[in-house]
């Protein structure tokens, strides 16, 4: 596995059901809840964020950020980025 899971419960919940009921701390409301991060590039991470009262997934890499409404599209993007990191680090 080329990534580390930070919040296993929410990470697993996101794969099988809605994450709309996931509570955030004040800090997570501001910065997002980190779900996973690349082991080879700490700037690549998958977050759960709240935007306009809706929970979304945020794939962050370096200074870029892309929001996704659904788990599958966010995970596809995150794993694509992970594979790119793997190729760059070889």
C-alpha positions as CSV (number, residue, x, y, z in Angstrom):
1,X,0.0,0.0,0.0
2,X,1.5,3.3,-1.1
3,X,-0.7,5.4,1.1
4,X,-1.4,5.8,4.8
5,X,-4.9,5.9,6.2
6,X,-5.5,8.6,8.9
7,X,-9.1,8.0,9.8
8,X,-9.9,4.4,9.2
9,X,-13.6,4.6,10.3
10,X,-14.5,7.4,8.0
11,X,-12.3,6.1,5.2
12,X,-14.2,2.8,5.3
13,X,-17.6,4.4,5.7
14,X,-17.0,6.6,2.7
15,X,-16.6,3.5,0.5
16,X,-19.9,1.9,1.5
17,X,-22.4,4.6,2.6
18,X,-23.0,8.3,3.0
19,X,-20.6,10.4,4.9
20,X,-23.1,13.3,5.5
21,X,-23.4,12.3,9.2
22,X,-19.6,12.5,9.9
23,X,-19.0,15.1,12.6
24,X,-16.1,17.5,12.3
25,X,-14.1,19.2,15.0
26,X,-13.5,23.0,14.7
27,X,-10.1,22.4,13.2
28,X,-11.6,19.9,10.6
29,X,-14.2,22.4,9.7
30,X,-11.4,24.8,8.8
31,X,-8.9,22.5,7.3
32,X,-10.7,19.3,6.4
33,X,-10.4,15.8,7.8
34,X,-7.4,14.0,6.4
35,X,-8.4,10.5,5.3
36,X,-5.3,9.3,3.5
37,X,-1.8,10.5,2.4
38,X,0.8,9.3,0.1
39,X,3.8,7.6,1.7
40,X,6.2,9.0,-0.9
41,X,4.8,12.6,-1.2
42,X,3.2,14.1,1.9
43,X,1.7,16.9,-0.2
44,X,-0.6,14.4,-1.8
45,X,-3.6,13.7,0.5
46,X,-7.3,12.9,0.4
47,X,-9.5,15.0,2.7
48,X,-13.1,15.1,3.6
49,X,-14.3,18.7,3.7
50,X,-17.5,20.7,4.2
51,X,-18.4,23.2,1.4
52,X,-21.7,25.1,1.7
53,X,-23.0,22.6,4.2
54,X,-22.2,19.6,2.0
55,X,-19.5,17.0,2.6
56,X,-17.1,16.6,-0.3
57,X,-13.8,14.9,-1.0
58,X,-10.8,17.0,-1.7
59,X,-7.7,15.6,-3.4
60,X,-4.8,17.9,-2.6
61,X,-1.4,17.7,-4.2
62,X,1.3,20.4,-3.8
63,X,-0.6,23.7,-4.3
64,X,-3.6,22.2,-6.2
65,X,-6.9,21.0,-4.9
66,X,-9.8,19.3,-6.6
67,X,-13.2,18.7,-5.0
68,X,-15.4,15.6,-5.7
69,X,-18.9,14.9,-4.6
70,X,-18.5,11.1,-4.7
71,X,-16.1,8.7,-3.2
72,X,-15.3,6.8,-6.4
73,X,-14.3,9.8,-8.5
74,X,-12.2,11.2,-5.6
75,X,-10.6,7.8,-5.1
76,X,-9.9,7.4,-8.8
77,X,-8.2,10.8,-8.9
78,X,-6.2,10.1,-5.7
79,X,-4.9,6.7,-6.9
80,X,-4.0,8.3,-10.3
81,X,-2.0,10.8,-8.4
82,X,-0.4,8.1,-6.3
83,X,0.6,6.2,-9.4
84,X,2.1,9.4,-10.9
85,X,4.1,9.9,-7.7
86,X,5.4,6.3,-7.9
87,X,6.6,6.9,-11.4
88,X,8.3,10.2,-10.6
89,X,10.1,8.7,-7.6
90,X,11.6,5.8,-9.5
